[in-house]
Amino acid sequence: MECISVFDMLKIGVGPSSSHTLGPWRAAERFLGELLEKKVFPSITHVKIDVYGSLSLTGKGHATDLAIMLGLTGADPVTIPIENISSIINGIQENKKLLLNNCLEISFDPNLDIMFKREFLPFHANGLTFSANLSNGKLIRETYYSIGGGFVVKEELKLSEKKREVFNSFPFSIEKGEDLLAACKKENKSISQLILINERSLRSDAEIDQGLKQIWNTMLECMFIGCHTEGKLPGGLNVRRRAYDTHLKLKGDLPYSTPQEWLVTIRQTKVKFRSILKWVSCFALSVNEVNASLGRVVTAPTNGSAGVIPAVLMYYMVIENHKASFEHIKQFLLVAGEIGSIFKKGATISAAMGGCQAEIGVSSAMAAAALTELMGGSPEQVLMAAEIAMEHHLGLTCDPIGGLVQIPCIERNCMGAIKAINAAELAMDSDPANAKVPLDKVVNTMWETAKDMSHKYKETSKGGLAVGVFITDC
């Protein structure tokens, strides 16, 4: 039974894509780690990377090559100063040298040493192979797969005994929604209370709180930056940032200087009914505009869908409950993480495997479920909200124009957030005993839909809006 922590589902990283940016970054880090374990690191003379499938088809637009280079330097996506990224990349490109793991300088030409190959590897659509030449003439090659949400695996590890042991570490083994409901009923606990027990099997209460606060503060800072940055997004589409203008019209004149003060200010603003949708959309826009600019975001469950959960959580704090505290944030994130893990186990959170239903659809389901528990919903209503949200994202394609996480990706986060709130309201006003579609059925349906979906609608920029719309100002 696969045990996935909330900290697996909600990771801090650099945009624009968890599978195409954060995953390759982490794969590069793992490759360095394996070279160090084999004690061959000092004898490395050259490194080459072959990128396959969806990673190849949309890799340039998703900054896959930049992420690989940053990973090879040993930089951490959680802590690297965002303002340093450009200088690091420019230095590699101009000097044709790379400081491997920040200690061993090797010759490296990105145009020759990162090869984008259009063919797909059989195990997963997002494959990449690292090769290292040693001074003794030997060659070390390792292949990794970025399977969505920043998760990176090797094919042979899927059935390893070591992985099984790790997966069996939770007190409550949950694979499906029905397992979650059964455990909640048996223990007479809410979903967040039950999941907190599982998290305690991995880390202390202090570590859990510290980690969740870091996640929330990253989300809040991301929204703050997005709402206070104007101009155009990078990448060539000349997409104008909209969160800045929307925020300017909504915020009022109350003073503030930090993200925390900003939150207090918004709570003091008298939000009219018509502006609620605008605020929610503004929060979602702000996150994904930062994401599109190689900013720091939280995968939720992916970078491309990173705006939905922060927007819905801010909705709760700004509209529903001005007295909301960290305990409410903690409760929200625990529920969201668990619902996301059910989709990952039973289907996918990778757009390269399932289209955008696997990203925006899952994020909307996660947010809807979390909001429902905060609003006093029962575990049955929580799962009902998740089901409703996903049901109305089924079949959503991933068709980014120019391979960039901008059009239609940014606006889709707004739509996912609004649907999540609506799904929570519908669930709160419903009796789950009358529900016709359980969550597990919609998870299975999403996976079956993903398998039936043409590959051109799975993050390849070969179908949909990516080929149906001609952007004249590129």
N, C-alpha and C positions, 0 to 999 in steps of 0.2 A: 504494500500500500504506500503510495507516494505521499510523503509529508512535506508540505510547502508552507513555509513561514510567511507571515505578513511582510517581513523584511525581504523576502524573495519576490513578492508581488509588487512591492513599492520600493523601488531602488532609486537612489540619487545618481544622476549621471548627466552627461552633456548631450544636447540635441544634435540633429533633428530626429533620429530614429533609434529606438531601442534595439531592433533587430539588425539594422544596417549601420549603425554608428556604435552604440554601446556594446553590442555583441562582438563585433570585430575588434574593438578596443580590448575587451576582456579576453578574447581569443589570443591576441598578441601577448598579453600579460601571462596567460597560461603557457604559451610557447616559451617565453623567457624562463618561466619557473621550471619547466621540464628540462631546458638546457642547463640550468643551474643545478638541478638534481642529478643530472647525468655527468656533472663535473667537466663539461666540455666548453663552457662559456668562454674561457680565455682564448681558445683556439679557433673561434668563429672568424671567418674571413669574409663571408658574404651571406646575405639573407634575401630571399625572394618569396613573394606571395602570389598565389593564383586564386582569383576570386570567381565563383561560379553562380550560375542561375540568377535568381532575383537580385542577389547581391551585385552581380555584374551588370544586369540590365538597368538598374536604378541606383547603382552604387555611387556614381559621381554626384548625382543630385542629393544623395543622402550623406555625403561626406565620408563614405566608407574608406576611401584611401587616406584621408586625413586622420581618421580614427585609428587606422592600423599604424600609421607613423607615430602618433602620439602614444599608443600602447607600447610600441617597441622602444620608445625612449624611457619607459618606466613611469610616465606620468599617470596619476590617479584621477579618473573622471569625477570623483567625489570632491576632491580638494584642489585640483589644478585651478589657479587663477584664470578666469575666462579671458581676461585681457592679455594673457601670455600666449594663447593658442596661436594667434596669427604670426607672432615673431618666431615661434618654434617651427611652424610649418614653412614659413618663408626662408628660414635659415637652411632647412633641409633641401628645399627646392633650388636655392641659389648655389649652395656650396657642394651639393651632391654628396653630402656626408650625413651620417646619422649617429648620434651618441646612444648606442644600444644600452638599455637599462641605465642610462645616464652615467655610464662609466667606460664603455668600450666603443671607440670611434671606428666606424666602418664606412666604406664607400657605398652610397645608396642613391640611385636615381629613380625617383618615383615613377617616371614615365617608362622605365625599363624593368623595374623590380617589383612593381605591382601590376599584374596582368589581369585584365577583366575578360573572362572567357564566358561566352554566351551559353555553353552547354550546362545542363543541370546534373548534379550528382544524384544518385538514386535515393539516398537516405533522406534528404531534406532539400528544399529549394534554396536555402541559404548556406552554401558550403564555401569554405576557404582552406587552402593548403599552404602551410608555411614550410619553407625549405631553408636549411642552414648548411653552408659549406664549411668544412673544418680544414685546418692547416695540414692535416695528415691525409687529405684527399677524400675523407668520408663525407657522406651526405645524410643529414637527418631530416626526415619529413614527417609532419603531423597534420592531420586534417580535422577541422572543427566545424561544428554546425551551430549557427545562431538561430535558435528555434523560437525567438520572440520574447519580448519583455526583458532583454538583456541576458537571458539564459543561454549558456554555451555548453554543448555536450560533444562527446566523441561517440561514434556509432557503437563501438564495442562496449561502452559503459552502460548502455541502457539496461542490460541484464546482469550486470556484475553483482556479486554477492556483497561487495563493499557498499554499493549504492542501496541494496535492499536493507542492509542493517541500518543505514542512516534513515531510510524512509520509515522504518518501524519504530521510531523513537518517541512518537507522540502518545500521550495517555489516551487520547480519543482519536482513533483512526477513522478518517472521513474521506471518502472517495466521491460520494454522491450527496445530493440534497437530502435524500431520504435517510442517509446515515447521520447527517447533521441534525435533522429533526428528531430522530430516535434518541440521540445522545442528549439533546436539550430536554426532551420529555423525561428521560430516565433520571437525569441529574437535577431536573427542575431548575434549569438555568437558561438565561438568555444566550443568544449566539455569541455575543461579545464576551460574556463571562466564561463560556466554555472554551473559546479560542484563547483567552488569556491563560487558562490552565495549560493548554498545549504550548504556548510561548514560554511559559515558566519552566518547561522541561528543557529548554535550550539556553535560557539566560535569566538573570535576576530581574526582580521588579524594577530596580534602579536602571538597569541596562535597557529594559523594555521602554520605560518612560523616556529615557534619554534618546533612544533611537527614534521613537515616535515623535518626540518634540523636534528632533532634527528634520524629520520628514515634513512635519507641518511647517516649520520655519522656512524650509526650502520652498514649499508651495506658496507660502505667504509672500516671501521675498520675490519669487518669480512673478506673481500677480502684480506686486508693487512696481517692479521694474517694467513690466509690460505696459502698465497703465501710465507710466511716466516717460516712455520713450517714443518719440515720433520719427518719421522718416519712412524709408522703404526697406523691405527685406532683401537680403542678399540672394544671389542665385541666378539673376538674369530676367526673372518674370516682372520685375519692377512692381511688386505687390506693395501697396501702401499700408502701413500699419493703421489699424482702425481703433484699437483699444484706447489709444491716447485721446483721440477726438471724442469718443463716446464717454470716457471717464471725465473729461473736462466739462462736458455738458451736465453730468450727473452729480458730481462730488460736492458742489456748494463751495462756500468760502471759509470753512473752518480750517484753522492752521494745523499742520502736522509736519514731521520731518523723518520719521522712521516707519517701517512697515507696520509695527505694532500700534503706533499712534494713528496711522492711516486707518487701521481696522476700527479703532475707537471712533474716529471721525465719521466713517461711513455708518456706523451704528447710530450716531447722533443725527444723521441726515434723515429727514422725513421722506421715506420712500413711498411714492404713490403707486397705486395698482399698476398703472400703465408702464411705470419704469422698472418694475420687478424683472420683467423679461430682459430689459436692456442691461440691468446690472448683472444678471446671470450670464448673458452673452458677453458682456465686457470682461468678466472674470475669465471666462473660457478663452476668449480671443487673446487676452494678455499673456496667458501661459503659452499658448501655441505660437504666438509671434516671437516670444523669447526662445522657444524650442527651435523655430525655423532659423534663428540667428546664431545657432551653436551656443545657446545659453544653457544654464544649469536648470534642470527640471527633475521631477520625480516620475518614473515610469508608473503608469496607473491604468492598466497594467503595462502599457507601452508608452513610448515617447509621443507617437502620433496621436494618442488619445489621452495625453497627460493633462488636458484642461478640464475634463468632465468632473472628476472627483473634487479637485479644489473649488471649482465653481459651485458645485452643489453643497459642499461643506460651508463655503462662504455664504451661500443662500440661507442655510440654517442659522448661521451666527448673526447675519445682518438682518434677515427678515423674520425668521421664526422664533429665535431665542437670543435676545440681546445679553442675557446673563450666562450664555454658554461658556464653559470653562475647558481646561485641558482634558478633563475627564470625558467630556462630550466628544472632543476631537479623538481621543484614544478609542472610545467606543466605536465611533464612525470608522476609523481606519482598520480596527480589528475585524469588523463585519465585512467591510469592503474587500480586505485582503483574502478572507476566507471564501467569499463568493467567487472572486477571481480565480482562486486555486481550483475550485470545482470545475470551472470552465477549462482551465488548463489541463486538468487530469482527464476530463471527458471529451474534450474537443481540441481547441487550439487557441492561442492568443497571438498567433503569427499571421499577419496579413498575407505573407508569401504563401501560406498554406490555406488560409480560409477567407481571404478578402477582408474588407473593412468591418464586416460583421464581427470578426474576431478581435478587433481593436475597439472601435467606437461602441459596438454592440455590447461587448463585455464590460467596458468601462461604465456604460450607462446602467447595466444590470448591477454592477458593484455599487455605484452611487445610489441607485434606487433602493437597494436593500439596506444600505447603511443609514440612509435618511429615514427609512421606515422604522428601524429600531429606535432611532433618536426621537421619533414622534410618538413612541409608545406602542408600536406594533408588535404583535406576537411573532415568534419564530416562523409560524406558518405564513403570516402576512409578509414577513421579510422576504421569504423565498418567492412568494407570489409577486411581489414588486419586481424582483430580479427577473422572473419569468416574463412579466409583461414588457419590461424594458427590452429584453432580448427578442421577444416575439416580433416586435415592430422594428427590428434591425435585420431580420433574417434576409439573406441574399444581398446585403450591401457589399458592393464591389470596392476594390482598392485600385484606383485609377489616377494616380497623381500626375498632374501635368508637368512635363519636363523632369519627371523623377524627383521632384521637390516636395517636401512635406508642407505644402502651402495651399494649393488649389486642387481639390476641394477640402483638404484635410482640416484646415483651421476652422472653417465654418461648421464642419461636421461635429466638432467638439461642442459648439453652441447648441446644435440640435440634440446631441446626445445628453447634454445637461438638462435641457428643457424636458425631454422625454423621461429622464430619470425622475424629475420632480413630479411630473404627471403620473408616472407609474406608481410612485409612492402614495400619492393621493388616492388613486384608484384602489390600491391594495388596502389602504386604511379604511376605505368605505365599503369594503367587501368582506364577505364571509368565505374564508379559504375552503370551507367544506363544500362550497358550491363551485370551486374552480374546476375547469375542465382540462387544463393543461398543466401538469406538474413541472417544476423546474428541470428535473432530470430528462424529461421528454424533449424540452426545448433545447437543452444542451446537446442531446443526441441528434436532434433535427439540424442544429447549426453545423454539426460535424458532417452529417450526410449532405447538407447543402454545400458545404465547403468542398467535399470530394466531387460533387457533380459540377461545380463551377469551373468554367473554362480557365485555363492557366493564365490567359491574357488579362483576366480581371483580378489577378493576385500579385499586385505590386510589381508589375513588369513594365508599366506605361505602354502596353501594347493594345489596350482596349479602352472603351468608355470615353470619359472626358479627355483622357490623355491623348487620344487621336481624333476625337470629335470636335475639339475646340482648338482654333489656331490663335495663339497669342501674338498679336502684331507688334508689341513693344518689347519683345525679348531682346 
